[in-house]
Amino acid sequence: MCYFQNDQYGYSMQGTPVATYNGYRVTLNRIHTSTLFGDDVDTVTLDVTFDTQSRIHIKFYDSSEDRFEVPLTINGADPSPPSNPLYDIQFFNDPSFYFKVIRQSTGAVLLDTSLGGLTFSNQFLQIATRVPTKTMYGFGEQEHQTLAHTFEWESFGMYARDQPPDPGANLYGTHPFYVSVEDDGKSHGVLFLNSNAQDVTLTPAPGVVYRTIGGVLDMYVFLGPEPNSVIEQYNTAIGTPFMPPYWSLGFQLCRYGYGSLDVVKATVARMDAYDIPMDVQYGDIDYMDERRDFTYDHTNYAGLPDYVKQLQSGGKHYIIILDPCITEDDPAGTYPPYDIGASMNVFVTESDGVTPASGRVWPPGQCAFPDYTNPDTETWWTDQCVDFHKTINFDGLWIDMNEPANFVAGSTSGCATNALNNPPYKPKIWGDILADKTMCPDHLHKLGNHYDVHNLYGWSQSNVTILSATAATGKRPFVVSRSTYVGSGQWAAHWLGDNNSDWHDLKMSVIGMLEFNMFGIPYVGADICGFNGDAQEELCDRWMELGAFYPFSRNHNGLGYKEQDPAAWGDAFAARSRAVLRTRYTLLPYLYELFYTAHTAGTGIVRPLSFEFINDVNTITIDEQFMWGPALLFSPVLYQGETSVSAYFPDARWYDYANGVELGTRGNVASISAPIGTIPIHVRGGYVIPTQEPASNTELSRKNPFGLIIALDDSGSAVGQMYWDQGDTLNPILSGQHALFTFSAQNNKLTTSASGSSSIMSSMTMGSLRIMGVSSSPQSVTVNGVSKSFTVSNSQVTVSNINVVMSGSFEV
């Protein structure tokens, strides 16, 4: 760690800030006393833009020379200056330049760069700031050991890497964004929009020191003030999450190393025999012909095209994996994807701009890397996907190894000795050189050199692949990507990578899931039961309980390890998995509604307790429980041998999901029984949750009657909403091909309203109600004035056989 004297290092302000239409422009001159790595920029321009009432944009750049900037459109800036911004910014020259961002309502200083050390050189940029508290979440992708950071000189490197989760390692994606909770519960977020290799150090001040080795210093501050508002503002800016097809919310199954179609068939057959809900089967790289994209193994997977159609006829779906490295060693004319790509110049080149850069990944021999920033690559990639869809009728695409991974450092011919390949500062990332496990930084893409765009590789591939999947299937696309960047969530889902089959990674998955919901990628989950290693039965049992409530619920394991799908362990295990997955399927209408709200408003789906109970300091460090939206609390068993959970329940009414019994604990910890096969789920009072009778897949469950869970708060009230569409159509929200219902319960009455497509509503039936927290047994229950039979138990009223078509409003 370096220390900087403000009178001997940094920049001084030239004159005074100049007011612009919606902010300020400041000219900064370097203090010529010392340099860190040379090639400093002597004059730096600072533009401050008041984007919206709750967002301020702060950008340092070299006005005399163009530098690389991330080509991400930041949405939502107001056309005119905001009239009452939540922030103020102040500039100082004491003795060197610094600024403060202040929350207007409280005077809290959110950023204070008087820590010094402002540096803007060609290959090293740094800004340091004090922050108001040590309650901070974010910065990724890392396997953080706690959700809330410690500020004990923690450093996080951010440079996309083919790296299984490991504490301290930079992993598959880059997300330089954090959320900070102030002492009074108000929150703000900060994005450092930069795609170069970078790192951040959290100091005890408390402070944040951010460093990058290229581009510009480009910051966005989101004022919230609620943490959920911060996430909404962030997602609105970077692109709200995609709306998934309904089937993708079902349970999914995969392994690397089935070895043959016969094994796949046997696995699916035993899942069906146990009636374990399942919607998706995957093909990992062993379905391919020698691991070449857009091929399949006609020997071991003979009959695959027909089997995929058989799966689909039974209501299941099939997703294939594609890797970005395209083999280039096959004889000319024998592998069209490479031949056509080479003729279209779609591959990343060496620094000469001509020679395709060669690496080694899964396919035989050397391979070339598509340049997804090249518009011609979009055409080529889409053509390949559309053509292959004619052979394998896939429903979605899984893009892997797209950091991009490389089994040699840089290229098969090595990397040249130059400043890009060997910068003067290497951020705190794994590997001795930037090219470790990836491409040479001086390789060229259409958008720029790999030095600048490395972290954008998976991001750009996701952007292209969602278009390709749409063109191939003609339906709402589904893409899952290993490498992600700011804004990837508008196109792709993510899984947490090649985790281990151990209790540590079971626990870490909760933190990873919560972080990616902050990063704008709410469709996320870990490989259930772990990818590397043989899972033990108790661990896999507990992981199925937790994984049933990942947004992305997929059991996936690696080559050579024992089978771990839920049907592989015998009758008792299968029964437990069936039960917990049926609970998931029951709750899918609520999860789908949360995705609708995320897509339309940017709202987070999986949330830490601290985001819902902002004034409860006890929630700040809780990272072993999580919520679906505002209404459902999950408290999984994460430790071996445990049969109960010590769970915290903030001050609200809480009901056991299974039986409706109200928990007596509020604002305190309670010990909750959780024998094998049980994950404690509690419903928060004040909310209405839509449900549906489960089935063995979503095609069948979508035909079943709906239900409502009405959990009353202290005032005897509850509210909620439900979104519904045809499940896989394109643009149902823009086209109006959907239905939206709102529910309000108060004064012993439930009222509903409905809007949208009449044809969709007329196909929906309300079947049952569960009303939790009633103060006394009702004398009667009527639906639209018609008496209905009901039962009362544990202060819960259950009404069955309602059978009301949801084509309009109804009243209970």
C-alpha positions in Angstrom: 0.0 0.0 0.0 1.3 3.4 -0.9 0.8 6.7 1.0 0.6 10.0 -0.7 1.2 13.5 0.6 -1.5 15.8 -0.8 0.9 18.7 -1.3 3.3 16.6 -3.3 1.1 14.3 -5.4 -2.0 14.5 -7.4 -3.6 17.3 -9.3 -4.5 20.9 -8.6 -7.6 22.7 -9.9 -7.1 25.3 -12.6 -9.3 28.3 -11.8 -12.8 27.4 -10.6 -15.3 24.8 -11.8 -17.2 25.9 -14.8 -21.0 25.4 -14.7 -22.4 23.4 -17.6 -26.0 22.8 -18.6 -26.4 20.0 -16.1 -23.3 19.9 -14.0 -19.7 21.1 -13.9 -16.4 20.9 -15.8 -13.1 21.1 -13.9 -9.6 21.4 -15.4 -6.9 19.7 -13.4 -3.2 20.1 -13.7 -0.7 17.5 -12.4 1.5 18.4 -9.5 5.0 17.8 -11.0 6.8 16.3 -8.0 6.6 12.6 -8.3 5.4 9.8 -10.5 4.5 6.2 -9.9 4.8 4.5 -13.3 5.6 7.3 -15.7 3.7 8.5 -18.7 1.4 10.7 -16.6 -1.3 12.8 -18.2 -0.5 16.4 -17.2 -3.9 17.9 -17.8 -7.1 16.0 -16.9 -10.6 17.1 -17.4 -13.3 16.2 -14.9 -16.9 16.3 -16.0 -19.7 16.1 -13.5 -23.2 15.4 -14.8 -26.4 15.5 -12.8 -28.0 12.6 -14.7 -31.1 12.2 -12.6 -32.4 13.2 -9.2 -30.8 10.2 -7.7 -27.7 9.7 -10.0 -24.6 11.7 -10.5 -21.9 10.9 -13.1 -18.2 11.7 -12.4 -15.7 11.2 -15.2 -12.0 12.0 -15.3 -10.5 11.8 -18.8 -7.7 13.1 -21.1 -9.3 15.7 -23.3 -6.2 15.8 -25.6 -6.2 12.2 -26.5 -8.9 9.5 -27.0 -8.7 6.6 -24.6 -10.8 3.4 -24.4 -14.2 3.7 -22.8 -16.7 0.9 -22.2 -19.3 0.9 -25.0 -22.2 0.3 -22.6 -25.1 2.6 -23.0 -26.1 4.1 -19.6 -29.8 4.6 -19.7 -32.2 7.0 -18.1 -30.5 10.4 -17.9 -33.0 13.2 -17.7 -33.2 15.5 -20.7 -33.0 18.5 -18.4 -31.2 19.1 -15.1 -33.0 17.6 -12.1 -34.7 20.2 -10.0 -34.1 18.7 -6.5 -31.2 16.3 -6.7 -30.6 14.1 -3.7 -26.9 15.0 -3.8 -24.5 17.9 -3.8 -20.9 17.9 -5.0 -18.2 20.2 -3.6 -14.7 20.8 -5.0 -11.6 21.6 -3.0 -8.0 22.6 -3.6 -6.5 22.0 -0.2 -3.6 21.6 -1.0 -4.4 19.3 -4.0 -7.7 18.7 -5.7 -10.4 16.6 -4.2 -14.2 16.5 -4.1 -17.0 15.4 -1.9 -20.4 13.9 -2.8 -22.9 14.7 -0.1 -26.4 13.5 0.6 -28.6 16.6 0.7 -31.1 15.3 3.2 -28.7 14.3 5.9 -25.3 15.9 5.1 -23.7 12.4 5.0 -20.5 12.5 2.9 -20.7 9.6 0.5 -17.4 10.2 -1.2 -14.5 12.2 0.0 -11.3 11.9 -2.2 -9.1 13.9 0.2 -7.4 10.6 1.0 -5.2 11.7 -2.0 -3.4 9.6 -4.5 -5.3 10.7 -7.6 -3.3 9.3 -10.5 -4.0 9.4 -14.2 -1.2 7.9 -16.3 -1.3 5.9 -19.5 -1.3 2.5 -17.7 -2.2 3.3 -14.1 -5.2 5.2 -12.9 -6.1 5.5 -9.2 -8.7 7.2 -7.1 -9.1 6.9 -3.3 -12.1 8.0 -1.3 -13.3 7.9 2.2 -16.7 6.3 2.6 -19.2 6.9 5.4 -19.4 3.5 6.9 -17.9 0.0 6.8 -21.2 -1.6 5.8 -20.5 -2.4 2.2 -21.4 -5.2 -0.2 -20.3 -5.9 -3.8 -17.2 -6.0 -6.0 -16.9 -9.2 -8.0 -16.6 -11.8 -9.2 -14.9 -13.2 -6.1 -15.7 -15.9 -3.6 -16.2 -13.5 -0.7 -16.2 -15.3 2.7 -18.8 -12.8 4.0 -21.4 -10.7 2.3 -20.4 -7.6 4.2 -16.8 -6.6 3.8 -14.4 -6.1 6.7 -12.3 -3.2 5.6 -9.2 -4.8 7.0 -7.0 -4.0 4.0 -9.1 -6.4 1.8 -8.1 -6.3 -1.8 -10.1 -7.7 -4.7 -8.8 -8.2 -8.2 -11.2 -8.0 -11.1 -10.1 -9.6 -14.4 -12.2 -12.4 -15.9 -10.4 -15.7 -15.4 -11.0 -19.4 -16.0 -10.8 -20.0 -12.3 -12.8 -22.3 -10.0 -14.0 -20.5 -6.9 -11.2 -19.9 -4.5 -10.9 -17.3 -1.7 -8.8 -14.4 -3.0 -9.0 -15.4 -6.7 -10.4 -13.2 -9.4 -13.1 -15.3 -11.0 -15.1 -15.4 -14.2 -16.6 -11.9 -14.3 -16.0 -8.3 -13.5 -18.4 -6.2 -11.5 -16.8 -3.0 -10.1 -19.9 -2.0 -8.2 -20.7 -1.7 -4.5 -23.7 -0.9 -2.2 -23.0 1.0 1.0 -25.4 1.3 3.9 -25.1 4.5 5.8 -25.5 4.8 9.6 -29.1 5.8 9.4 -30.1 3.0 7.0 -30.0 5.1 3.9 -28.0 3.5 1.1 -26.1 4.4 -2.0 -24.2 2.6 -4.8 -21.1 3.4 -6.8 -20.1 2.0 -10.2 -16.6 2.3 -11.6 -17.3 1.8 -15.3 -14.0 0.4 -16.6 -13.1 -2.8 -18.4 -9.4 -3.0 -17.9 -7.7 -5.2 -15.4 -8.3 -3.6 -12.0 -8.4 -4.0 -8.3 -9.8 -2.3 -5.2 -8.5 -2.2 -1.6 -10.8 -1.5 1.4 -9.0 0.4 4.1 -9.8 0.9 7.8 -10.4 4.7 7.3 -12.9 3.5 6.1 -11.9 4.0 2.5 -11.9 2.6 -1.0 -8.8 2.7 -3.2 -9.6 1.9 -6.8 -7.0 1.2 -9.4 -7.1 0.2 -13.1 -4.5 0.0 -15.8 -6.3 1.7 -18.7 -9.3 3.6 -20.0 -10.7 6.5 -17.9 -12.0 7.0 -14.4 -15.7 6.9 -14.9 -18.0 6.8 -11.8 -21.7 6.7 -11.3 -23.2 7.3 -7.8 -26.7 6.1 -7.1 -28.4 7.8 -4.2 -31.2 5.3 -3.4 -32.0 6.0 -0.5 -33.3 2.5 0.2 -30.9 -0.4 -0.8 -33.6 -1.8 -3.1 -33.9 1.6 -4.7 -30.1 1.6 -5.3 -30.5 -1.7 -7.2 -33.4 -0.4 -9.2 -31.5 2.7 -10.2 -28.4 0.7 -11.1 -30.3 -1.8 -13.2 -32.2 0.9 -15.0 -28.9 2.5 -15.9 -27.0 -0.6 -17.1 -30.0 -2.5 -18.6 -32.7 -4.3 -16.6 -32.5 -8.1 -16.4 -34.0 -10.2 -19.2 -37.4 -11.8 -18.8 -36.8 -15.6 -18.8 -39.1 -18.1 -20.4 -41.2 -19.8 -17.8 -39.8 -23.2 -18.4 -36.3 -22.0 -17.5 -37.6 -21.6 -13.9 -38.0 -25.3 -13.6 -35.4 -27.7 -12.3 -32.5 -28.5 -14.6 -30.1 -31.4 -14.9 -26.6 -31.7 -16.3 -23.3 -33.4 -16.0 -20.0 -33.3 -17.8 -19.3 -36.8 -18.8 -22.5 -38.7 -19.3 -20.5 -40.4 -22.0 -23.4 -41.6 -24.1 -27.0 -40.9 -25.0 -28.0 -44.1 -23.3 -26.8 -42.8 -20.0 -28.7 -39.5 -20.5 -31.8 -41.5 -21.3 -31.4 -43.7 -18.2 -30.9 -40.6 -16.0 -34.0 -38.8 -17.3 -36.0 -42.1 -17.1 -35.2 -42.6 -13.4 -36.1 -38.9 -12.7 -39.5 -39.6 -14.4 -39.9 -42.9 -12.5 -39.6 -41.0 -9.2 -41.8 -38.2 -10.5 -39.2 -35.6 -9.6 -40.1 -32.3 -11.3 -37.7 -31.5 -14.1 -37.8 -29.1 -17.1 -34.4 -29.1 -18.7 -31.7 -31.5 -19.7 -28.3 -30.2 -20.8 -25.7 -31.4 -23.2 -22.2 -30.6 -21.9 -19.1 -30.8 -24.3 -19.2 -34.6 -24.4 -22.2 -34.5 -26.7 -20.0 -32.9 -29.4 -17.8 -34.6 -32.0 -14.4 -34.2 -30.4 -15.6 -31.1 -28.6 -16.2 -29.1 -31.7 -19.0 -26.5 -31.6 -22.0 -27.1 -33.9 -21.4 -30.9 -34.1 -22.6 -33.9 -32.2 -21.0 -37.3 -31.6 -22.7 -39.7 -34.1 -21.4 -42.7 -32.3 -21.9 -42.2 -28.5 -24.8 -39.8 -29.1 -26.4 -41.5 -32.1 -30.1 -40.6 -32.1 -29.6 -37.3 -30.2 -31.8 -35.2 -32.5 -34.7 -37.6 -32.2 -34.3 -37.8 -28.4 -34.4 -34.0 -28.0 -37.7 -34.0 -29.8 -38.9 -36.8 -27.6 -38.0 -34.7 -24.5 -39.8 -31.7 -25.9 -42.9 -33.8 -26.7 -43.0 -34.7 -23.0 -42.8 -31.1 -21.9 -39.1 -30.9 -21.3 -36.4 -28.7 -22.9 -32.8 -29.2 -24.1 -29.9 -26.8 -23.7 -26.5 -27.2 -25.5 -23.2 -25.9 -24.5 -21.0 -23.8 -26.9 -17.5 -22.7 -26.3 -15.9 -19.7 -28.1 -12.8 -21.4 -29.3 -13.2 -22.8 -32.8 -10.8 -25.5 -34.0 -8.6 -24.4 -36.9 -6.6 -27.5 -37.6 -9.2 -29.5 -39.5 -8.6 -30.0 -43.2 -10.0 -27.2 -45.3 -13.7 -27.9 -46.2 -14.3 -30.4 -43.4 -15.3 -28.0 -40.6 -17.5 -25.2 -42.1 -17.8 -23.1 -38.9 -14.1 -22.3 -39.1 -13.9 -22.1 -42.9 -16.7 -19.6 -43.1 -15.5 -17.7 -40.1 -12.0 -17.3 -41.5 -13.4 -16.1 -44.8 -15.4 -13.5 -43.0 -12.5 -12.4 -40.8 -14.5 -12.9 -37.6 -11.6 -14.1 -35.4 -9.4 -12.1 -32.9 -6.1 -11.4 -34.5 -2.5 -11.0 -33.4 -1.2 -7.5 -33.2 -0.6 -7.4 -36.9 -4.4 -7.2 -37.4 -4.3 -10.1 -39.9 -3.1 -13.4 -38.4 -5.8 -15.2 -36.3 -4.7 -15.5 -32.7 -4.3 -19.2 -31.9 -4.9 -20.9 -28.6 -5.8 -24.3 -27.2 -9.0 -25.1 -25.3 -11.3 -28.2 -25.6 -11.3 -29.1 -29.3 -8.4 -30.9 -30.9 -5.4 -28.9 -32.1 -5.2 -25.1 -32.2 -8.3 -22.9 -32.1 -9.3 -19.4 -33.0 -11.3 -17.0 -30.9 -14.4 -15.3 -32.4 -14.4 -11.5 -32.0 -17.9 -10.8 -30.8 -17.3 -7.1 -31.0 -17.2 -7.4 -34.8 -20.7 -7.1 -36.4 -19.7 -9.7 -39.0 -19.3 -12.2 -36.1 -22.9 -11.7 -35.1 -23.9 -12.7 -38.6 -21.6 -15.7 -38.6 -22.4 -16.9 -35.1 -26.2 -16.5 -35.7 -25.9 -18.4 -39.0 -24.1 -21.3 -37.2 -26.7 -21.4 -34.4 -29.6 -21.3 -36.8 -28.1 -24.1 -39.0 -27.3 -26.3 -36.1 -30.8 -25.8 -34.7 -32.0 -27.6 -37.8 -30.0 -30.6 -36.5 -30.4 -30.4 -32.7 -33.7 -28.6 -31.9 -32.2 -26.9 -28.8 -34.2 -24.6 -26.6 -31.4 -22.5 -25.1 -27.7 -21.9 -25.3 -25.1 -22.3 -22.5 -21.9 -20.3 -23.3 -18.8 -21.4 -21.3 -15.1 -20.8 -21.3 -15.8 -17.2 -22.4 -13.4 -15.2 -20.2 -12.0 -16.2 -22.7 -10.2 -19.3 -21.4 -7.0 -20.5 -23.0 -5.0 -23.6 -22.0 -1.8 -21.9 -23.0 -0.6 -18.5 -21.8 -1.5 -15.9 -24.4 -1.2 -17.9 -27.6 0.5 -21.0 -29.0 3.3 -18.7 -30.2 3.6 -16.8 -26.9 3.2 -13.0 -26.4 5.4 -10.2 -27.6 7.4 -8.2 -25.2 5.7 -4.8 -25.0 3.9 -2.5 -22.6 0.5 -4.0 -23.2 1.6 -7.5 -22.5 3.8 -6.4 -19.6 2.2 -3.3 -18.0 4.1 -1.5 -15.2 1.5 -2.4 -12.7 -0.3 -5.7 -12.4 -3.5 -5.6 -10.4 -4.0 -8.0 -7.6 -5.1 -10.8 -9.9 -3.9 -14.4 -10.1 -1.2 -15.4 -12.6 2.2 -13.9 -13.2 1.1 -12.1 -16.4 -2.1 -10.8 -17.8 -2.1 -13.5 -20.5 -2.2 -16.3 -17.9 -5.0 -18.7 -18.9 -6.2 -16.2 -21.6 -5.2 -14.2 -24.7 -2.3 -11.8 -25.2 -3.3 -8.3 -24.2 -2.0 -6.9 -27.6 -4.3 -9.1 -29.6 -6.8 -7.1 -31.6 -10.6 -7.0 -31.6 -12.8 -4.8 -33.8 -13.4 -2.7 -30.7 -9.8 -2.4 -29.6 -7.0 -4.4 -28.2 -7.5 -7.3 -25.8 -5.9 -5.2 -23.0 -9.0 -3.0 -23.0 -11.7 -5.5 -23.9 -10.7 -8.7 -22.1 -13.4 -8.2 -19.5 -16.0 -7.6 -22.2 -15.5 -10.9 -24.0 -18.3 -12.8 -22.3 -20.4 -9.7 -22.2 -20.2 -9.2 -26.0 -20.7 -12.9 -26.6 -23.9 -12.9 -24.5 -25.2 -9.9 -26.5 -24.7 -11.7 -29.7 -25.8 -15.1 -28.5 -29.2 -13.9 -27.2 -29.9 -12.6 -30.8 -28.7 -15.9 -32.2 -30.9 -18.0 -29.8 -33.9 -15.9 -30.8 -33.2 -16.3 -34.5 -32.8 -20.1 -34.1 -35.7 -20.9 -31.9 -38.2 -18.1 -32.8 -39.2 -18.0 -29.1 -38.1 -16.1 -26.0 -34.4 -16.8 -25.7 -32.5 -18.3 -22.9 -28.7 -17.9 -22.6 -26.5 -18.8 -19.6 -23.0 -17.4 -19.5 -20.0 -18.1 -17.3 -18.2 -14.8 -17.9 -20.2 -11.6 -17.1 -19.7 -7.9 -16.9 -21.7 -4.8 -16.0 -25.0 -5.1 -18.0 -24.7 -8.8 -18.8 -27.9 -9.5 -17.0 -30.0 -7.9 -19.7 -29.0 -10.8 -22.0 -27.8 -13.8 -19.9 -28.1 -15.9 -16.8 -25.1 -17.0 -14.8 -24.0 -19.9 -12.7 -21.3 -19.6 -10.0 -18.8 -21.8 -11.8 -16.9 -25.0 -11.1 -17.5 -25.2 -7.4 -16.5 -28.0 -5.0 -18.8 -30.7 -3.5 -18.2 -29.5 0.0 -19.9 -27.6 2.8 -17.9 -24.5 2.4 -19.0 -24.0 -1.2 -22.6 -24.8 -0.2 -22.5 -21.8 2.2 -20.6 -19.6 -0.3 -23.3 -20.1 -2.9 -25.7 -18.0 -0.8 -23.3 -15.0 -0.8 -22.6 -15.4 -4.5 -26.4 -15.5 -5.3 -27.0 -12.4 -3.2 -24.1 -10.5 -4.9 -25.2 -11.3 -8.4 -28.6 -10.0 -7.6 -26.9 -6.8 -6.7 -24.9 -6.9 -9.9 -28.0 -7.0 -12.1 -27.9 -10.7 -12.8 -30.7 -12.2 -10.7 -31.0 -15.4 -12.7 -28.2 -17.1 -10.9 -27.4 -20.3 -9.0 -24.6 -22.6 -8.1 -24.1 -26.2 -9.3 -26.3 -28.1 -6.9 -24.3 -30.8 -5.0 -21.1 -29.3 -6.4 -19.2 -29.7 -9.6 -15.7 -31.0 -8.5 -15.5 -34.0 -6.3 -17.9 -36.8 -5.1 -20.8 -35.4 -3.1 -21.8 -37.1 0.1 -25.4 -37.9 0.6 -26.1 -35.5 3.5 -24.4 -32.6 1.6 -26.3 -33.3 -1.6 -29.6 -33.5 0.4 -29.0 -30.1 1.9 -27.9 -28.7 -1.4 -31.0 -29.9 -3.1 -33.0 -28.1 -0.3 -31.1 -24.9 -0.9 -30.7 -25.2 -4.7 -34.5 -25.7 -5.1 -34.7 -22.0 -4.3 -31.8 -20.6 -6.4 -33.4 -18.7 -9.3 -31.2 -20.9 -11.5 -31.9 -24.4 -10.1 -29.5 -26.9 -11.7 -27.8 -30.0 -10.5 -24.5 -30.3 -12.4 -21.3 -32.3 -11.7 -18.0 -33.0 -13.3 -16.2 -35.6 -15.3 -15.4 -38.8 -13.5 -17.3 -38.2 -10.3 -20.2 -40.3 -9.1 -23.7 -39.6 -10.2 -25.5 -37.0 -8.0 -28.8 -36.3 -9.7 -31.7 -36.6 -7.2 -32.8 -39.9 -8.6 -29.3 -41.5 -8.1 -29.4 -41.9 -4.3 -32.4 -44.2 -3.8 -36.0 -44.0 -2.8 -35.8 -41.8 0.4 -33.5 -39.2 -1.2 -35.7 -39.0 -4.3 -38.8 -38.5 -2.2 -37.2 -35.6 -0.3 -36.0 -34.0 -3.5 -39.4 -34.5 -5.1 -41.1 -32.7 -2.1 -38.8 -29.7 -2.1 -38.9 -29.3 -5.8 -42.7 -29.5 -5.7 -42.6 -26.6 -3.2 -40.5 -24.6 -5.7 -42.9 -25.4 -8.5 -45.8 -24.3 -6.3 -44.1 -20.9 -5.8 -43.1 -20.4 -9.5 -45.8 -17.8 -10.2 -44.4 -15.7 -7.4 -40.8 -16.1 -8.7 -42.1 -15.3 -12.3 -43.7 -12.1 -10.9 -40.4 -11.1 -9.3 -38.7 -11.6 -12.7 -41.3 -9.4 -14.3 -40.7 -6.7 -11.8 -36.9 -7.0 -12.2 -37.3 -6.8 -16.0 -39.6 -3.8 -15.9 -38.3 -1.8 -12.9 -34.9 -3.3 -12.1 -35.9 -4.6 -8.7 -33.8 -7.2 -7.1 -35.2 -10.8 -6.7 -33.0 -12.5 -4.1 -32.3 -10.1 -1.3 -30.4 -10.0 1.9 -32.5 -9.3 5.0 -30.7 -6.0 5.4 -32.3 -4.7 2.1 -35.8 -5.3 3.5 -35.2 -4.2 7.1 -33.0 -1.2 6.6 -33.2 0.0 10.2 -32.4 -3.3 11.9 -28.6 -3.3 12.4 -28.8 -7.0 13.3 -29.5 -7.8 9.6 -26.3 -6.1 8.2 -24.0 -9.2 8.5 -26.6 -11.9 7.9 -25.5 -14.0 4.9 -26.9 -17.4 5.7 -30.5 -16.5 5.1 -32.1 -14.8 2.0 -35.4 -13.6 0.8 -37.3 -13.9 -2.4 -38.6 -10.4 -2.9 -40.1 -8.9 0.2 -42.3 -11.8 1.2 -40.5 -15.2 1.6 -37.6 -15.9 3.9 -35.4 -19.0 3.5 -33.1 -20.3 6.3 -31.2 -23.3 4.9 -29.1 -25.7 6.8 -25.5 -25.0 5.7 -23.5 -27.1 8.2 -22.8 -30.8 8.4 -24.8 -32.8 11.0 -27.2 -30.0 11.9 -30.9 -30.6 12.2 -32.0 -27.1 13.2 -31.2 -23.6 12.1 -30.5 -20.6 14.3 -32.4 -18.0 12.2 -33.0 -14.3 12.7 -36.5 -12.9 12.3 -36.8 -9.1 12.0 -39.7 -7.3 13.6 -42.7 -8.5 11.5 -45.3 -11.2 11.5 -43.8 -14.5 10.2 -45.6 -17.6 9.3 -44.4 -21.1 8.7 -44.9 -21.8 5.0 -45.7 -25.4 5.6 -48.5 -25.1 8.1 -49.3 -21.4 8.5 -48.4 -21.3 12.1 -47.3 -17.9 13.2 -43.8 -17.7 14.7 -43.7 -16.1 18.1 -40.3 -14.5 17.5 -39.9 -10.9 16.3 -36.6 -9.0 16.2 -34.7 -11.9 17.6 -33.1 -15.3 16.8 -35.1 -18.5 16.9 -34.1 -22.1 16.7 -36.0 -23.7 13.8 -36.3 -27.5 13.5 -34.9 -28.6 10.1 -34.5 -32.4 9.8 -33.1 -33.8 6.5 -35.5 -33.0 3.7 -36.6 -29.7 5.2 -35.6 -26.1 4.5 -37.3 -23.6 6.8 -39.5 -21.2 4.7 -41.4 -18.3 6.4 -43.9 -16.0 4.9 -43.8 -12.3 5.9 -47.0 -10.7 7.0 -48.4 -8.1 4.8 -48.0 -9.9 1.5 -50.1 -11.9 -1.0 -48.1 -14.7 -2.8 -49.5 -16.3 -6.0 -49.0 -20.0 -6.3 -50.0 -22.9 -8.6 -50.5 -26.6 -8.1 -47.2 -28.3 -9.0 -46.6 -31.0 -11.6 -43.7 -32.9 -13.1 -42.8 -30.0 -15.4 -43.9 -26.5 -16.1 -45.8 -27.3 -19.2 -48.1 -29.4 -17.1 -48.1 -27.2 -14.0 -49.1 -24.1 -16.0 -52.4 -25.9 -16.8 -53.3 -26.3 -13.1 -55.3 -23.9 -10.9 -53.7 -21.0 -9.1 -53.7 -20.3 -5.4 -53.0 -17.4 -3.1 -51.2 -17.2 0.2 -52.5 -14.2 2.1 -50.3 -13.5 5.1 -51.8 -10.7 7.2 -49.7 -8.1 8.9 -50.3 -6.4 12.3 -53.1 -4.3 10.8 -54.8 -7.4 9.2 -53.7 -6.3 5.7 -51.8 -7.8 2.8 -51.0 -6.8 -0.8 -49.4 -8.4 -3.8 -49.5 -8.8 -7.5 -49.1 -11.5 -10.2 -47.9 -11.4 -13.8 -48.7 -14.1 -16.3 -48.1 -14.7 -20.0 -47.9 -17.6 -22.4 -44.5 -18.5 -21.0 -42.2 -18.4 -24.1 -43.5 -15.8 -26.5 -41.3 -12.9 -27.6 -41.9 -9.4 -26.1 -45.1 -10.2 -24.3 -44.9 -7.1 -22.2 -44.5 -4.7 -25.1 -47.1 -6.5 -27.2 -49.7 -6.6 -24.4 -49.9 -10.4 -24.5 -49.9 -10.8 -20.7 -52.1 -10.4 -17.7 -51.4 -8.4 -14.5 -53.3 -8.9 -11.3 -53.2 -6.9 -8.1 -54.4 -8.2 -4.7 -55.4 -6.3 -1.6 -56.6 -7.8 1.6 -58.0 -5.7 4.5 -61.0 -5.6 6.8 -61.7 -9.3 6.2 -62.0 -8.8 2.5 -59.7 -9.7 -0.5 -60.2 -7.6 -3.6 -58.5 -8.2 -6.9 -58.2 -6.3 -10.1 -57.0 -7.5 -13.5 -55.7 -6.0 -16.7 -54.2 -7.2 -19.9 -55.0 -10.0 -22.4 -58.5 -11.4 -22.0 -57.5 -14.6 -23.8 -54.8 -15.2 -21.3 -57.0 -14.4 -18.3 -59.8 -16.6 -19.5 -57.5 -19.6 -19.4 -56.6 -19.1 -15.7 -58.5 -20.5 -12.8 -58.2 -19.6 -9.1 -58.4 -22.8 -7.1 -57.5 -22.1 -3.5 -56.6 -19.6 -0.8 -54.6 -19.8 2.4 -55.2 -16.9 4.8 -52.6 -16.8 7.5 -52.9 -14.8 10.8 -56.7 -14.5 11.1 -57.7 -13.2 14.6 -60.8 -15.4 14.9 -62.5 -18.1 12.9 -64.8 -16.7 10.2 -68.5 -17.6 10.2 -68.5 -17.8 6.4 -66.4 -17.3 3.3 -67.8 -16.1 0.1 -66.3 -15.7 -3.4 -68.1 -13.2 -5.5 -71.0 -13.6 -3.1 -71.1 -17.4 -3.4 -70.5 -19.3 -0.1 -67.5 -21.6 -0.1 -66.5 -24.3 2.3 -63.4 -23.7 4.4 -61.3 -25.1 7.2 -59.5 -23.4 10.1 -56.3 -24.6 11.7 -53.5 -22.7 13.5 -55.2 -19.3 12.8 -55.1 -20.2 9.1 -58.1 -20.3 6.9 -58.0 -22.6 3.9 -60.5 -22.3 1.1 -60.4 -25.0 -1.6 -62.4 -25.6 -4.8 -62.9 -21.9 -5.5 -62.8 -22.5 -9.3 -63.2 -18.9 -10.3 -62.0 -18.0 -13.8 -59.5 -15.1 -13.5 -60.9 -13.1 -16.4 -61.8 -10.2 -14.3 -62.0 -8.9 -10.7 -63.2 -11.1 -7.9 -63.8 -10.6 -4.2 -63.4 -12.9 -1.2 
